[in-house]
Amino acid sequence: MLKRLKSMTGMTGEDGLPAQRLLTGWGRTAPTLATVSRPTTEADISRLMTASPERGLIARGLGRSYGDPAQNAGGSVLDMTGLNHVHHFDVENGLIGVEAGLSLQQLTSMVLPFGFFLPVSPGTQFVTVGGAIASDIHGKNHHVDGSFCNHVTAIDILTPTGERQTASPEQNAGLFWATAGGMGMTGIILRATLKLPRVETSRIVVDTDRTRDLDEVMHLQQSGDERYQYSVAWVDCMARGSSLGRSILMRGNHAMLQDLKSGERATALSTRPGPGVTAPPFVPPGLLRTSSVKLLNQAWYRKAPCQERDALHTIKQFFYPLDWIGEWNRFHGPLGFLQYQFVVPDTRHDIVRTIIEALADGGWPSSLAVLKRMGPARGPLSFAIPGWTLAVDIPAGIPDLNELLDHFDDLVADAGGRIYLAKDSRMRPELLPVMYPQLMSWRDTVAQIDPQRIMRSDLDRRLRLRAEG
Ligand SMILES: Cc1cc2nc3c(=O)[nH]c(=O)nc-3n(C[C@H](O)[C@H](O)[C@H](O)COP(=O)(O)OP(=O)(O)OC[C@H]3O[C@@H](n4cnc5c(N)ncnc54)[C@H](O)[C@@H]3O)c2cc1C
């Protein structure tokens, strides 16, 4: 019987059958129920697309978006992690063709021994290639290398009309750029070809500066970031007065062979899988409240050296410090949390200060805040614009939090900035066209690609991404 059902649904996933599951994003807010399937072949996906229910369908990667773009209440969700093969790897030119469900962690462990790395690394390696394209993600090198899709030379996508199409910046460019940052609304990305940068080692040479305040860190970033491929500042958003915005600025470049001690050169491209721990399944609410977050931020700040030059960090230490703790999102308790991430143009750096000041003065328990510089991006819904981006975690369910963030949204929108859709879980839909001025042209493109409105998600419904119709 099971075998027969499997052949009917085309599923060969974990238990082989679509299942009703409550899904959330990484923030663990707003769970919704969907029929989740885990296809393992492209033929499975075609069948699921053809049989999509009235409430439509959406792809899901590793669910690392904070809000609801990979959820679809009452509809279908395709867990893409079963499609994780490498199709070709041109080691001469660093071109690799992979299935969209491959994670960046799997990809790195395959290509690093050949002397290649990811062109763009987010703050966790547990995201899929499909998710990275659909959010056109950015890393600590955006000021130099731009967003993820700048390094994608082609995608194969199953569009909602059931056609398999190849798109690249040169061929079928409308579909390509509508997909880059398009939050899954143009179809199911099946495969992608990526151009990988060469590296000599798996280490980063890091300079660290602990700054007294926000002015100092912004000055250092503005005046010196171009000397580094990677730059990120961890900001204590709870420090007030003369310490407002005090930060730990970490900037680095890939280490060359000569930067390693002679004894380490033979294993220059190895990665040591460090120890890891997992957060307990239940953490009581209120663990991360104002007083505890203040202490955590303080400890993080004080533990950093005042100034350090040329320290060698592993890839994991530098790029993915949070990945040491599995399921760390549980620490925010059953109500979950949100990440508020915005970008404002260079000329409006005052907004960064205003927002940090409001968070600090109001005693909001804001942790893990990150400040980075950005360059331009090409997709109509890609997040990046040249300027400053700040991302900050705040527990959900605090009274008046929504009003505060609505106020921040208005400041950001008035300044010509925007909120990152991959992190959003609460924005007002009327701000979307203000923040994303190319929204209308993106909608026109998507209307042609998906006339029947097959692709649907909770984010789409909440923000009216595709508008009414
Ligand atoms: C700790 C942490 C740190 C992070 N740091 C960064 C950062 O530095 N920079 C940054 O830009 N982002 C960052 N993110 C966000 C993350 O990179 C994005 O949300 C990314 O899209 C998640 O990928 P995923 O595979 O988990 O996709 P999901 O979250 O499962 O889905 C995200 C979107 O991708 C779509 N999608 C997924 N697969 C496909 C497919 N095959 N075809 C079509 N659409 C698809 C989904 O429909 C959805 O719209 C971070 C997240 C976490 C949890």
The ligand as an ORCA input file, in Angstrom:
! r2SCAN-3c Opt
* xyz 0 1
  C      21.689     32.649     11.970
  C      21.277     33.226     10.640
  C      22.121     34.114     10.006
  C      21.760     34.654      8.779
  N      22.621     35.532      8.171
  C      22.300     36.080      6.991
  C      23.194     36.972      6.330
  O      24.280     37.275      6.821
  N      22.814     37.466      5.125
  C      21.633     37.147      4.541
  O      21.365     37.635      3.448
  N      20.763     36.302      5.138
  C      21.078     35.768      6.341
  N      20.208     34.890      6.947
  C      18.939     34.593      6.266
  C      19.061     33.413      5.291
  O      20.287     33.443      4.598
  C      17.953     33.505      4.255
  O      16.709     33.609      4.878
  C      17.935     32.295      3.294
  O      16.979     32.541      2.296
  C      17.566     31.008      4.031
  O      17.713     29.914      3.146
  P      16.884     28.574      3.379
  O      17.471     27.529      2.513
  O      16.793     28.287      4.826
  O      15.489     28.994      2.779
  P      14.013     29.124      3.472
  O      14.139     30.014      4.655
  O      13.490     27.760      3.669
  O      13.242     29.855      2.318
  C      13.564     31.201      2.007
  C      12.943     31.605      0.666
  O      13.581     30.868     -0.356
  C      12.619     30.230     -1.176
  N      13.222     29.010     -1.693
  C      13.952     28.089     -1.014
  N      14.337     27.111     -1.858
  C      13.850     27.421     -3.084
  C      13.880     26.797     -4.362
  N      14.531     25.650     -4.572
  N      13.221     27.397     -5.373
  C      12.574     28.556     -5.212
  N      12.512     29.201     -4.033
  C      13.142     28.644     -2.982
  C      11.439     29.986     -0.247
  O      10.248     29.857     -0.971
  C      11.454     31.258      0.581
  O      10.789     32.287     -0.096
  C      20.523     34.319      8.164
  C      19.672     33.422      8.817
  C      20.040     32.868     10.039
  C      19.111     31.908     10.723
*
